Amino acid sequence: MRTRSGGSLFGWRGALLVAAALLLGAGIGWALNGLILAGGADPAPMPSPSPAQSAQDGHLTFLVLSFGCGLTAASGTHAEGQPDGQFCEVRLRVDNHDPDFHTYESKIQLLAGVPSGSKPDFFAMAIRRQLDTVQIGGHDAIEVELWYDIPKTARPTGLHLSGDNDPVGFRGDGPSLHKPGGVLVRMGPEDRSPK
């Protein structure tokens, strides 16, 4: 590009100035990146779930990723809410190892050892935008949350996890072993109450 006087808009001095600014910026960014990484510690890794925290029912395999109680609120993208007692939150990985589609239902996943409120709380599940049912494709997996509103003094002792009760498809590996009421995974929740 040329100016009205016929000279170039950026002469060799302008090009040199732009190159120096770019090199200076890159050097500052590199130095700050080293300081930021050195100053901050890596987050603690999540402990790997043990085999005792997994169960199979029907065609679905469940792995409990986290389980905590004592939460005083649930928040989502468009709403938040408080429990009547305390919220318990469970994160699950649900695997379908069969080649056919099978249905996961959140409403049949129950807390064990809780006299009332053992089903997921509809309001908290809506706040967290968790679906009631999900069709899981063949050889696919999903991660879901379950939210329960239980009395403040209640102490859950585990989860009753229920898979599908679908018949075996023409490509299936064998009969679906479904236990009515779900498979019990015994575990205590971590305390997530405000300190």
C-alpha positions in Angstrom: 0.0 0.0 0.0 1.3 3.5 -0.8 0.7 6.9 0.7 -0.3 10.0 -1.4 3.3 11.1 -1.5 4.3 7.9 -3.3 6.2 6.3 -0.3 5.1 3.0 1.3 2.9 3.1 4.3 5.3 0.8 6.2 8.8 1.3 5.3 11.6 -0.9 6.5 11.4 0.9 9.8 7.7 0.1 10.2 8.2 -3.6 9.3 11.1 -3.7 11.8 8.9 -2.2 14.5 6.0 -4.6 13.9 8.5 -7.6 14.0 10.0 -6.3 17.3 6.5 -5.9 18.8 5.5 -9.5 17.9 8.8 -10.9 19.3 8.4 -8.9 22.5 4.8 -10.1 22.9 5.7 -13.7 22.3 8.6 -13.5 24.8 6.3 -12.0 27.5 3.6 -14.6 26.9 6.2 -17.4 27.1 7.6 -16.0 30.4 4.1 -15.5 32.0 3.0 -18.9 30.9 6.0 -20.4 32.8 5.2 -18.4 35.9 1.5 -19.3 35.8 2.2 -23.0 35.4 4.9 -23.0 38.1 2.8 -21.0 40.6 -0.4 -23.1 40.3 -0.5 -26.7 41.5 -2.2 -29.3 39.4 -5.7 -30.1 40.7 -5.9 -33.3 42.7 -6.9 -36.2 40.5 -10.3 -37.8 41.2 -9.9 -41.2 42.8 -10.7 -44.0 40.4 -13.9 -45.8 41.3 -13.4 -49.2 42.7 -15.0 -52.3 41.2 -17.3 -52.3 44.3 -18.8 -49.1 43.0 -20.0 -50.7 39.8 -22.9 -53.0 39.0 -24.6 -54.6 36.0 -28.3 -54.9 35.6 -30.0 -55.9 32.3 -27.8 -54.7 29.4 -26.5 -51.7 31.3 -23.4 -51.4 33.4 -23.3 -48.6 36.1 -20.1 -47.0 37.5 -20.6 -44.6 40.4 -18.3 -41.7 39.7 -19.2 -39.6 42.8 -21.7 -39.7 45.7 -22.2 -36.9 48.1 -24.8 -35.6 50.6 -25.3 -32.5 52.6 -25.7 -30.1 49.7 -27.9 -27.1 50.5 -28.8 -26.1 47.0 -29.0 -27.2 43.4 -28.2 -24.7 40.6 -28.5 -24.9 36.9 -28.4 -22.7 33.8 -31.9 -21.1 34.4 -32.9 -22.0 38.0 -31.8 -22.9 41.5 -33.5 -24.5 44.4 -33.1 -25.5 48.1 -34.0 -28.9 49.5 -36.6 -29.6 52.2 -33.8 -31.5 54.0 -30.5 -32.0 52.2 -29.6 -32.9 48.6 -27.6 -36.0 47.7 -25.9 -35.9 44.3 -24.8 -39.0 42.4 -22.8 -39.0 39.2 -23.1 -42.2 37.2 -21.5 -43.6 34.0 -23.9 -45.9 32.3 -22.5 -48.2 29.6 -24.5 -50.3 27.1 -22.2 -53.1 26.0 -24.9 -54.6 23.8 -25.2 -53.8 20.0 -28.9 -52.7 20.4 -30.4 -49.6 21.9 -31.5 -49.9 25.6 -33.3 -47.4 27.8 -31.9 -45.8 31.0 -34.5 -44.5 33.4 -33.5 -42.1 36.2 -36.7 -42.5 38.3 -35.9 -46.1 39.1 -32.4 -45.4 40.5 -33.0 -45.5 44.3 -31.1 -44.5 47.4 -30.7 -47.4 50.0 -31.1 -46.9 53.7 -33.3 -43.8 53.4 -36.9 -44.2 54.7 -38.4 -41.5 52.5 -37.3 -39.7 49.5 -35.4 -42.6 48.0 -36.4 -41.6 44.4 -34.7 -38.8 42.5 -36.2 -35.4 43.3 -38.2 -34.1 40.2 -37.5 -30.4 40.9 -33.7 -30.8 41.4 -33.5 -33.1 38.4 -35.3 -30.4 36.3 -32.9 -27.7 37.6 -29.9 -29.8 36.6 -31.6 -30.6 33.2 -31.4 -34.4 33.7 -33.7 -36.4 31.5 -36.1 -39.0 32.8 -35.2 -41.6 30.2 -32.4 -41.8 27.7 -32.0 -44.2 24.8 -28.4 -45.4 24.9 -27.0 -46.6 21.6 -25.2 -49.9 21.1 -21.7 -50.0 22.6 -22.2 -46.4 23.9 -22.1 -44.7 27.3 -23.6 -41.7 29.0 -22.8 -39.8 32.2 -25.8 -38.7 34.3 -26.5 -37.0 37.6 -29.1 -38.1 40.1 -30.4 -35.6 42.8 -32.3 -36.7 45.9 -33.9 -34.6 48.6 -33.7 -36.5 51.8 -34.2 -35.6 55.5 -31.2 -33.8 57.1 -30.7 -36.7 59.5 -30.8 -39.5 56.9 -27.6 -41.4 56.1 -27.8 -43.4 52.8 -26.0 -46.7 52.8 -25.8 -47.2 49.0 -27.7 -47.2 45.7 -30.2 -49.6 44.1 -29.2 -49.3 40.4 -31.6 -50.7 37.8 -31.0 -51.3 34.1 -33.3 -52.2 31.4 -35.6 -55.2 31.2 -35.5 -55.5 27.4 -35.6 -58.8 25.7 -32.6 -60.0 23.9 -32.3 -58.6 20.3 -31.4 -60.6 17.3 -27.8 -59.4 17.6 -27.7 -59.8 21.4 -25.1 -61.8 23.3 -27.6 -63.6 25.6 -30.4 -63.2 28.0 -30.8 -59.9 29.9 -30.2 -60.5 33.6 -32.5 -57.9 35.2 -33.0 -57.9 39.0 -36.3 -56.3 40.1 -35.6 -53.4 42.4 -32.1 -53.0 41.1 -28.6 -54.2 42.1 -27.4 -52.8 45.5 -24.1 -51.0 45.5 -23.1 -50.5 49.1 -21.3 -47.3 49.8 -21.5 -44.2 52.0 -21.7 -40.7 50.6 -19.0 -38.1 51.1 -20.0 -35.2 53.3 -20.5 -32.1 51.2 -22.3 -30.0 53.8 -21.1 -26.4 54.0 -18.3 -26.0 56.7 
